[in-house]
Amino acid sequence: MTKPLEAELAEYSSEWKEIANKYGLAEPDINRLASAWHTDLDLGRPIEVMTDMSKSRKFGFTVFQKTEDSFFDLFEQLRKDRLIP
């Protein structure tokens, strides 16, 4: 059985406050940064979800970003906003 992320993060809230203070981050409350319950909901589903963008592209939604690049861009923005070190 896996341990829910929400319970895991709760154990480390004081450590996050220390990290936030050490690096001068904008938010010392990890619960305001991450919705662990939402991650638990998404990853705890009893079914796998598979998507296909070909129909969307057929209807003109052709602009996209590689998944890897979207993560790099997100973390760059989070650092710029002083939300992560």
Buried (B, 14 or more C-beta within 10 A) or exposed (E): EEEBBBEEBEEEEEEBBEBBEEEEBEBBEBBEBEEBEEBBEEEEEEEEEEEEEEEEEEEEEEEEEEEEEEEEEEEEEBEEEEBBE
